[in-house]
Amino acid sequence: MNWINSLVRPKIRDLLKKREVPENLWIKCPETGEMVFHRDLEANLWVVPNSGHHMRMPAKKRLEAFFDSAAFEKIDTPEVQADPLKFRDTKRYSDRLKENRSKTGETDAVHVARGQVNGASMTVAVQDFAFMGGSLGMAAGEAILTGMQAAVTHQTPFVLFAASGGARMQEGILSLMQMPRTTVGVQMLREAGLPYIVVLTNPTTGGVSASYAMLGDVHIAEPGAQIGFAGRRVIEQTIREKLPEGFQSAEYLLEHGMVDMVVSRHKLKDTISRVCGILMKREIEIPTLPSPDDADEQLDAAAVAAEA
């Protein structure tokens, strides 16, 4: 074998070989078009550094960021019949479930866990939009109810991170039944005197926004989140009017009293912790102000210490 075959040709093949680059190595900001390295975005909790745009955050990563030291205990949820109606559109519902379970590594759209948040015990449910748009089906309904029951059992606040396109059409009426069922779960929390905090992320729409996502004691929205029932185009065609700019955004709903506050993802943990602390304690300790005489004595002592 000569040097051309053994050395030159392999080097030429290596030069011409197409290098494989991950598709999600760089992520484009929907607002500004800025390209962000995926590791930088992940380190910043999926918030674009310059524009502040809140990207969708994976459910598992949200749990890790919310709980202290990323430590939490997942709560097992009841199994339900996978395809009760034997539904089929362009493909079978059972095949769609298999695809999404393979893609996400999870059995359905809602994750439930319990752990410490700034030293306080909390039960948390997160809807994963990556699993069939976070749609509400029987499995999701059972998971939310299980989380609420666990909160009552352990006497902890219940925090829900909502992200959904609405009810799961492939389960028909069985999906719609989860709306009143979860409403009963909310009432169970209230009878136990436990806080129910809802965090509305992008998007929260359809039957989810028409039920448990709008029944919280406090509603917190992430900046720029789309929140509503029907889509903008459907509403405009129904009422035959042009809707205002920013309609259904978190900021618009805050101005019109539909949500209590809009909080950056970086401040969510501390904000929820403070709110739950107030609601669980029920009595706020107001610090007493020193009397004028005590204040003068403190100033004199400070002056003496400064001179020394």
LINDARA-V801368 format. One record per residue. RES is the residue in one small letter. NEAR is the number of other ideal C-beta (glycine too) atoms within 10 Angstrom. D_CENTER is the distance of its C-alpha to the mean C-alpha in whole Angstrom. Layout:
# LINDARA-V801368
RES/NEAR/D_CENTER
RES/NEAR/D_CENTER
This chain:
# LINDARA-V801368
m/6/62
n/7/63
w/8/60
i/8/59
n/9/58
s/9/56
l/11/55
v/11/55
r/11/53
p/10/50
k/9/49
i/10/50
r/9/47
d/8/45
l/7/45
l/7/44
k/8/42
k/5/38
r/4/36
e/6/32
v/8/29
p/7/26
e/6/24
n/8/21
l/10/23
w/14/23
i/17/20
k/11/21
c/17/19
p/12/19
e/12/20
t/13/23
g/8/24
e/15/24
m/10/23
v/22/21
f/11/22
h/13/19
r/9/20
d/12/20
l/19/16
e/15/15
a/10/17
n/15/15
l/16/12
w/20/12
v/18/13
v/20/17
p/13/19
n/10/22
s/15/20
g/16/17
h/18/15
h/19/11
m/18/11
r/15/8
m/23/7
p/15/8
a/24/7
k/17/10
k/14/10
r/24/7
l/21/9
e/14/12
a/15/11
f/23/10
f/20/13
d/13/17
s/8/18
a/12/16
a/11/17
f/21/16
e/11/18
k/12/16
i/18/17
d/9/19
t/22/19
p/10/22
e/11/23
v/17/24
q/10/26
a/15/25
d/15/27
p/14/28
l/13/29
k/9/31
f/15/29
r/13/30
d/9/29
t/5/30
k/9/29
r/14/29
y/21/25
s/14/26
d/11/26
r/18/23
l/19/22
k/12/24
e/12/22
n/19/19
r/14/19
s/8/21
k/11/19
t/17/16
g/9/18
e/15/16
t/17/18
d/27/15
a/26/12
v/27/10
h/24/10
v/26/12
a/22/13
r/20/15
g/20/16
q/13/17
v/20/15
n/14/18
g/8/21
a/15/19
s/15/18
m/24/15
t/28/14
v/27/10
a/27/9
v/27/6
q/28/6
d/25/8
f/21/9
a/16/12
f/23/13
m/24/15
g/19/13
g/29/11
s/23/14
l/31/15
g/26/18
m/21/20
a/23/18
a/29/15
g/28/16
e/20/18
a/26/15
i/27/14
l/21/17
t/19/18
g/25/15
m/26/17
q/16/20
a/20/19
a/28/18
v/18/22
t/11/23
h/12/22
q/12/22
t/21/19
p/24/16
f/30/13
v/27/10
l/26/7
f/27/4
a/28/5
a/27/6
s/26/10
g/19/13
g/20/15
a/25/17
r/29/19
m/16/22
q/22/24
e/25/24
g/14/25
i/8/26
l/17/24
s/21/21
l/16/22
m/14/23
q/25/20
m/16/19
p/12/22
r/15/21
t/24/18
t/13/19
v/11/22
g/22/19
v/20/18
q/13/22
m/17/22
l/21/20
r/12/22
e/9/25
a/13/24
g/11/24
l/21/20
p/22/17
y/22/15
i/23/12
v/23/9
v/27/6
l/27/7
t/27/5
n/21/8
p/23/10
t/31/10
t/23/13
g/23/16
g/20/17
v/29/13
s/22/14
a/16/17
s/21/17
y/28/14
a/25/12
m/17/15
l/17/16
g/22/15
d/18/17
v/19/15
h/22/13
i/23/11
a/26/10
e/22/9
p/16/12
g/19/13
a/22/11
q/19/13
i/24/13
g/19/16
f/16/18
a/16/20
g/15/20
r/12/22
r/9/25
v/10/26
i/15/26
e/14/28
q/11/30
t/9/30
i/9/31
r/6/33
e/9/32
k/8/30
l/13/27
p/8/26
e/7/25
g/12/21
f/15/21
q/22/17
s/19/16
a/27/14
e/14/17
y/17/19
l/21/18
l/15/18
e/12/22
h/9/22
g/7/21
m/17/18
v/23/15
d/16/17
m/12/15
v/18/13
v/19/12
s/13/12
r/21/9
h/12/13
k/10/13
l/21/10
k/16/12
d/12/15
t/16/14
i/24/13
s/18/16
r/11/18
v/19/17
c/24/17
g/15/20
i/13/22
l/16/21
m/15/22
k/9/25
r/7/26
e/6/29
i/7/29
e/6/31
i/6/33
p/5/35
t/6/38
l/8/40
p/11/43
s/9/47
p/8/49
d/8/51
d/10/48
a/11/47
d/11/50
e/12/51
q/11/48
l/10/49
d/10/52
a/10/51
a/9/48
a/10/51
v/9/54
a/8/51
a/7/51
e/5/55
a/5/55
